[in-house]
Amino acid sequence: MNDAPENETLFNITGHFVQELKAVLQSESIVEGSDYENSAFNERRRAEGLHLLRFHETGTATQAAQIWEKHTMARSRR
C-alpha cells in the first residue's frame, strides 16, 4: 500500500458517524480492506472531530471524499 499523503483523506466526523461513512462507501463499492484501511486511533484527531482513512489509490480517496460530501449535504436537507 502506498502511504503517500494524497492517498489519505480526513473526514470531519466523530465516533458514530464512522460506521455511517463506511456503510456509505460500501454502498458505492468502496470496500474497507480492498480499497482503504482504517487509520490507527489518534487522540489529537479525535479531539478535533477528524477521522483518517488511508486509500490504496489517490482517485479512490478523492471519490470517497466527494461521495461523503454529497451524502452529508443530502442528509442535512432531510
C-alpha positions in Angstrom: 0.0 0.0 0.0 1.3 3.4 -0.9 1.2 5.8 2.1 1.6 9.0 0.1 -0.3 11.9 1.7 -2.6 12.3 -1.3 -4.0 8.8 -0.5 -5.1 9.9 2.9 -8.4 11.6 3.5 -9.5 13.3 6.7 -13.3 13.2 7.3 -14.7 15.7 9.6 -16.8 13.2 11.7 -16.9 11.8 15.1 -17.5 8.3 16.6 -20.9 7.2 15.5 -20.5 8.6 12.0 -17.6 6.4 11.2 -19.9 3.4 10.7 -22.2 5.5 8.6 -19.2 6.6 6.5 -18.1 3.0 6.0 -21.7 2.0 5.0 -22.0 4.8 2.5 -18.6 3.9 0.9 -19.6 0.3 0.9 -22.8 1.2 -1.0 -20.7 2.8 -3.6 -18.4 -0.3 -3.9 -15.5 1.3 -1.9 -14.6 -1.5 0.5 -12.6 -1.5 3.6 -9.6 -3.8 3.2 -9.5 -3.8 -0.6 -9.8 -0.1 -1.3 -8.8 1.6 2.0 -7.6 0.9 5.5 -8.9 2.4 8.7 -6.2 4.5 10.5 -5.0 3.8 13.9 -6.6 5.7 16.8 -5.2 9.2 17.3 -6.3 11.2 20.3 -5.5 14.6 18.7 -7.5 13.9 15.6 -10.4 12.6 17.6 -10.4 15.8 19.7 -10.6 17.7 16.5 -13.5 15.6 15.3 -11.5 14.1 12.4 -11.2 10.5 11.2 -8.4 9.4 8.8 -8.8 6.7 6.1 -5.8 5.6 4.0 -6.8 4.7 0.5 -4.8 2.4 -1.8 -5.3 4.8 -4.8 -5.5 8.6 -4.9 -8.5 8.5 -7.2 -10.5 6.5 -4.7 -9.6 8.9 -1.9 -10.9 11.8 -4.0 -14.0 9.8 -5.0 -14.7 8.9 -1.3 -14.5 12.5 -0.2 -16.9 13.5 -2.9 -19.3 10.7 -2.0 -19.3 11.6 1.7 -19.8 15.3 1.0 -22.8 14.6 -1.3 -24.2 12.2 1.4 -23.9 14.7 4.2 -25.4 17.5 2.1 -28.4 15.3 1.2 -28.8 14.3 4.9 -28.8 17.9 6.0 -31.7 18.7 3.7 -33.9 16.0 5.1 
